[in-house]
């Protein structure tokens, strides 16, 4: 491939950029589509709140240190953005943050 062809190539739309650290990595459209579908959001929204492992660990430390408001102030992000980052990238207790709780009457009906 010559230099002229390299300059005219379009950048890949499958590049993921961490919302906290700014690190980028290549992915594929199948992976992105599967992650977005699993969460019930668009591919663009999932990519917007993508976190690398380092970014996720940094976010977890901030949330554990002082809560969502503290993490939002330190990272200069909105509280709703912090919740989406945890929900879309996390595991365990942090995934439950931001979901609507089950009402008591719904629990009684299920029992």
C-alpha positions as CSV (number, residue, x, y, z in Angstrom):
1,X,0.0,0.0,0.0
2,X,1.4,3.4,-0.9
3,X,1.3,6.6,1.2
4,X,-1.5,8.1,-0.9
5,X,-3.9,5.3,0.0
6,X,-3.0,5.5,3.7
7,X,-3.9,9.1,3.9
8,X,-7.3,8.6,2.3
9,X,-8.4,5.8,4.7
10,X,-11.3,6.7,7.0
11,X,-10.8,6.1,10.7
12,X,-12.5,3.0,12.0
13,X,-15.9,3.6,13.7
14,X,-15.1,0.6,15.9
15,X,-12.5,2.4,18.0
16,X,-13.5,2.6,21.7
17,X,-12.3,5.5,23.8
18,X,-12.4,5.4,27.6
19,X,-14.5,8.1,29.0
20,X,-12.2,8.7,32.0
21,X,-8.6,7.9,30.9
22,X,-8.9,8.7,27.2
23,X,-7.2,5.4,26.2
24,X,-8.4,3.9,22.9
25,X,-8.6,0.4,21.6
26,X,-9.9,-1.3,18.5
27,X,-13.0,-3.4,18.7
28,X,-15.5,-4.9,16.1
29,X,-19.0,-4.0,15.4
30,X,-20.4,-7.3,16.5
31,X,-18.9,-6.9,20.0
32,X,-20.2,-3.3,20.3
33,X,-23.7,-4.3,19.1
34,X,-23.9,-7.2,21.5
35,X,-22.9,-5.1,24.5
36,X,-25.4,-2.4,23.6
37,X,-28.2,-4.9,22.9
38,X,-27.6,-6.6,26.2
39,X,-28.1,-3.3,28.0
40,X,-30.9,-2.1,25.8
41,X,-29.1,1.0,24.6
42,X,-27.8,2.2,21.3
43,X,-24.3,1.4,20.1
44,X,-23.4,5.1,20.2
45,X,-24.6,5.6,23.8
46,X,-22.7,2.5,24.9
47,X,-19.5,3.7,23.2
48,X,-19.9,7.2,24.8
49,X,-19.8,5.6,28.3
50,X,-17.2,2.9,27.6
51,X,-14.5,2.5,30.3
52,X,-11.2,0.7,30.1
53,X,-10.2,-1.5,33.0
54,X,-7.9,1.3,34.4
55,X,-10.7,3.8,34.0
56,X,-13.3,1.5,35.7
57,X,-10.9,0.8,38.6
58,X,-10.3,4.6,39.0
59,X,-14.0,5.2,39.0
60,X,-14.7,2.5,41.6
61,X,-12.1,4.0,43.9
62,X,-13.6,7.4,43.7
63,X,-17.2,6.1,44.3
64,X,-16.1,4.0,47.2
65,X,-14.1,6.9,48.7
66,X,-16.9,9.4,48.7
67,X,-20.0,8.3,46.8
68,X,-21.4,9.3,43.5
69,X,-21.4,13.1,44.1
70,X,-17.8,13.0,45.1
71,X,-16.8,10.9,42.1
72,X,-18.7,13.3,39.8
73,X,-16.9,16.3,41.2
74,X,-13.4,14.7,41.1
75,X,-13.8,13.4,37.5
76,X,-15.7,16.4,36.3
77,X,-18.6,14.4,35.0
78,X,-22.3,14.5,35.7
79,X,-23.8,12.2,38.3
80,X,-26.0,10.7,35.7
81,X,-22.9,10.0,33.5
82,X,-21.2,8.3,36.5
83,X,-24.3,6.1,37.0
84,X,-24.3,5.1,33.3
85,X,-20.6,4.3,33.3
86,X,-21.0,2.0,36.3
87,X,-24.1,0.4,34.9
88,X,-22.7,-0.2,31.4
89,X,-19.2,-1.4,32.4
90,X,-19.5,-2.7,35.9
91,X,-20.2,-5.9,37.7
92,X,-21.7,-6.7,41.1
93,X,-23.1,-4.0,43.4
94,X,-22.3,-1.1,41.1
95,X,-24.4,-2.4,38.2
96,X,-27.5,-2.0,40.4
97,X,-26.9,1.7,40.9
98,X,-29.3,3.7,38.8
99,X,-31.9,1.0,38.2
100,X,-35.4,1.6,39.5
101,X,-36.1,-0.4,42.6
102,X,-38.9,-3.1,42.7
103,X,-41.9,-1.8,44.6
104,X,-43.1,-3.7,47.7
105,X,-46.4,-4.7,46.1
106,X,-44.6,-6.2,43.1
107,X,-42.4,-8.3,45.5
108,X,-45.5,-9.5,47.3
109,X,-47.2,-10.4,44.0
110,X,-44.2,-12.4,42.9
111,X,-44.0,-14.4,46.2
